Amino acid sequence: MTGLTIEQFTGLLDSFDRNYEKAIDIARTERGCASKKSGGQKSKLSTPKRRLFFILTYLKCYPTYNVLAVLFDLDRGNRCD
């Protein structure tokens, strides 16, 4: 679904995780958030592996939000977030 082999996906995962966390920290700083964690519902894409798979699947296939909701067990309200 992503166009990558398992080895390619695994090789990309470490770099993705480091850079994703840096990007989130920068975004929080720019928004003026004092703490790293905010309130709210826990993400269904809680692991780096799931986040990367979601992003790569979206970029390769451009599925509709309804298909993403089914594939990744997302609620109707947060499938485009």
Residue pairs with C-beta under 8 A, 6 or more apart in sequence:
1 53
1 56
1 57
1 60
1 61
2 9
2 53
2 56
2 57
2 60
3 56
3 60
4 12
4 56
9 52
9 53
9 56
12 52
13 48
13 49
13 52
16 48
16 51
16 52
17 48
17 52
20 48
20 51
25 36
28 36
41 78
44 50
44 72
44 73
44 74
45 51
45 54
45 72
50 72
54 68
54 72
57 63
57 71
58 68
63 71
65 79
65 80
66 79
68 74
68 79
69 75
69 76
69 79
